[in-house]
Amino acid sequence: MNKEFQKRIITSIFLLLLLTCMFFFKYILLVSLIIIGIIIFVEFNGLIYRIYKKKDYFSKIKKITYKAISILYISFFSIIFYYNFEKSYPESIFPLYLLMICIMTDLGGIFFGKLFKGKKLTKISPKKTISGSIGSFIFSLLLMFIFILVFNFELEFKLILITILVSLISQIGDILISFLKRKAKVKDTGDLLPGHGGFLDRLDGILFGFPMGFILYNFINF
């Protein structure tokens, strides 16, 4: 086991413990969301700065726009994440389900991508393959059945659609951040998480997938 992989495991354990504490202790959840939101904002705007620092005057407008969007988006994400935990069971478990979809999407992509390899999904991120994308959907649907068995979720069209769409949006979010990193000519958005890079590197899919799942679950009637 190389040192890089050891770092990834230690960091993953830390994040899992943090997530557990966030789930059971509301004040840890609130403080963590604020800190992580600030870090992600800094990392995201670091990418934008690297992309536009040598461009024309209009790049300043673009940078301001990106900053405004990132502030509004992260604020929206934090608010819905925080208040959705106030709901009664089984709705209170749903935020965890959305998070797990994004995590399983990432794991499914890595597992199937390395196992089957095959054709590349996009030039933006050479490591991503079509087989990996399929694996992301498969892992997400397997998670759905686990939650149906363990938490008594009802198997309905709405749940299946949310699971597939959240997985899809999570993959798109991952690719979008990869695109920005390529334009900025950096490998990672930061180095706060040893073996993983920055918080944005680990939470890119969640930042896109979680709000989509929340919107579908709360505002769209099927």
N, C-alpha and C positions, 0 to 999 in steps of 0.2 A: 504494500500500500504506500503510494508516494505521498509526500508532504502536502501537495496541493489537494489531494483527495481527502486527507485527514482534516485539513482546514475546512473543507466543504461540509464534512460530517459534523464537526464541532459547531460550526456556524448554524447548520440546519437544526441541531439539537437546541441551540440557544433560541432560534426563532420559534421553534415548536413550543418551548417553555414559555416564551413571551406571549404567544398566541393563546396558550392555555390560561395564563394569568389574566390576559385581556378579557377572556370569555367569562371568568368567574369573578373578577374584581373590576367594577365599573370605573373607579378612579384611575386604575392602571390603563384601562382601555382609552380613557379620555387623554391622559398625559401622553401615551404612546402614539395616538393618532396625531396629536399636535406636533410632537418631535419628528415622527416619520414624515408627516406632511411637509414640514420645513426642510428636511433633508432632501426629499424628492424634488421640491421646488428648486433648491440650490443646484442639485445635480442636473435637472432638466434645463435650467437656464444656463448652466455651464456648457451644455451641448449647443444650445442656440448661440451663445457667444462665440464658440469656436467656429461655427458654421458661417456666421455673418460678420465677424470682426473686421474682415478686410474687404467687405462689399461696399456698395454705394450708399447714398444717404437714406434710401428707402429701407435699407436693412434696419435702421433704427426704429422705424415704424413697425417692421416685422417683429423685432425683438420685444418691443413694448406690447404688441398684440399677443405674442406667445406668453409673455409673463402674465398678462391679464387673464388669458384663457387658463393657464396652469393654476393660478390662484383660485379662480372660480371653480375649476374642475375638482381640485383637491379638497376645497371646502365642501363642495357638494358630496363628494365621496365620503368624507369624514362624518358629515351630518347624518347621512342615511345609514352609514355603518353603525354609528353610535346609537341612534334612536330605534333602529330595528331590533336591537337587543331588548327593548322594553316590552316587546310583544309577548303574548302568552304562548305556551307550548301548544302545537309544534312549530308555530310561526317563529318563535325565538331561536329555533335551530336553523332556520333557513339561511341566515347570514353565513353560518358555518358551512352549510351546504354549498353556497355560491363560492366561498373561498376554496373549498375542497375541489370543486369542479376545475377551477383555474390551476390548482396544484396538480391534479390528476392529468389535466391537459398537458402540462409541462412534462410530467413523468412519462406519460404515454408516448409523447413525441420523442423523448430521449430513448426509451426502451425499444420501440418499434423502429426508430430511425437507425439505431445501432445494430439491431437484430436483422432487419430486412434490407436496410440501405436503399438502393435503387435510385430512381430519378429525383433530381433536386426540385424542391417546391418553388423556389425563387432564387434569383441571382443576388437579391439583397442580403440574404443570409444563407451562405453555401452549406451550412451544416443541417439545414432543415430539408426534409425530404417528403415526398408524397406519402410514403409508407408511415412516416412519423406523424403526419397530419391525421391519417386514418387511425393510427394508434391513439392519438389524443381523444378522438371521438369515442373510440371503444372503451378506453379507461374511464371517460366521463360517464358513459352509459352504465358501466359496471358499478360505478359509485352510486348511481341513481338506484339500482336494485339493492345495494347494501343499505342505503337510507330507507328504502321501502321496508326492508326486513327488520332493521334495527329500530328505526324511529317511527314506523307506521305511516310513512308517507303514502299517499294514494297514487296509484299508477294511473295517470290521466294524460291526455294529449298536451295540456298546458305544461306539465312537468317535463315531458319528453322534449317539447319544443324549447323550453327555457334551457335545459341541459345542453342541447345541441348548439343553440345560439350563443350561450355564454362561452362554450368551448371555442366556437368559431371566432367570436370577438376577442377572446383571450389570445388566440393565435395571431390575429390581425394586430393586436396591440404589441405583441412581442416583435413582430416583423417591422412595425412602424418605428419602434425605438431602435431596432437594429439598423434601419434605414438612416435615422438621424445620427447614430454612432458612426456609420460609414461616412456620412457627409462631414462629420466633425473629425474623422480620422482618429478615432479612439477605440480601444477594445472594450473598456468598461466605463460606466458613468461615474464611478467612484471606487474607493478602496476600503470602505468602512466594514464590509463583510468579507473577511478573509476567505479566499477560494471562490467567492461569488461575484465580487465586484462591489457595486453600490446598491443601495436600496432600490433604485429605479431598475437596475438589471434584474432583480428578483421579483419585483412587484409590477412590472410593466403589464403583464397579462391580467393581473388582478385589477389594476387601475382601470382597465377597459371592460373587463368581463363582469366585475361585480356590479357596477352601476347599471349595466344593461340588464342583468338578471333582476335587479331591484325594480327597475322600470317595468319590465314585463310582468313581474309578479304582482305589483301593486296597482298599476294603472291600466293594464290591458286586459279586457275580458274576452275569453275565447268561447 
